[in-house]
Amino acid sequence: QVQLVESGGGLVQAGGSLRLSCAASGKIFSINAMGWYRQAPGKQRESVATITSSTNYADSVKGRFTLSRDNAKNTVYLQMNSLKPEDTGVYYCNAVIMANPISGRGTYWGQGTQVTVSS
């Protein structure tokens, strides 16, 4: 069983910064992808940033957000700078993980953490 545990959300003023963390634990053979999605009220969930062999960002966060990975800890960090009110939403950690070479890959989600940016 794989678990993703998130931390780091909160309330911040526009222009401020937050850092989100997501740690994967459990039966992990390899992590193929890991990153963050977000969902604003009344909107669909969207990809924010994902790291595989490279890192991809949504256009709306390029230059402001940085995704990094600590392989030894199976953890990713999303550093969010110059936050805007439109960054408000629930942020979900996402990972594609292979528990063992036979089982294949599975997609896992964290419980979500609220990020609120006030104007």
HELIX and SHEET records of a PDB file:
HELIX    1   1 ASN A   71  LYS A   73  5                                   3    
HELIX    2   2 PRO A   85  ASP A   87  5                                   3    
SHEET    1   A 4 VAL A   2  SER A   7  0                                        
SHEET    2   A 4 LEU A  18  GLY A  26 -1                                        
SHEET    3   A 4 THR A  75  MET A  80 -1                                        
SHEET    4   A 4 PHE A  65  ASP A  70 -1                                        
SHEET    1   B 6 GLY A  10  GLN A  13  0                                        
SHEET    2   B 6 THR A 113  SER A 118  1                                        
SHEET    3   B 6 GLY A  89  MET A  98 -1                                        
SHEET    4   B 6 SER A  30  GLN A  39 -1                                        
SHEET    5   B 6 GLU A  46  ILE A  51 -1                                        
SHEET    6   B 6 THR A  55  TYR A  57 -1                                        
SHEET    1   C 4 GLY A  10  GLN A  13  0                                        
SHEET    2   C 4 THR A 113  SER A 118  1                                        
SHEET    3   C 4 GLY A  89  MET A  98 -1                                        
SHEET    4   C 4 ARG A 105  TRP A 109 -1                                        
END                                                                             
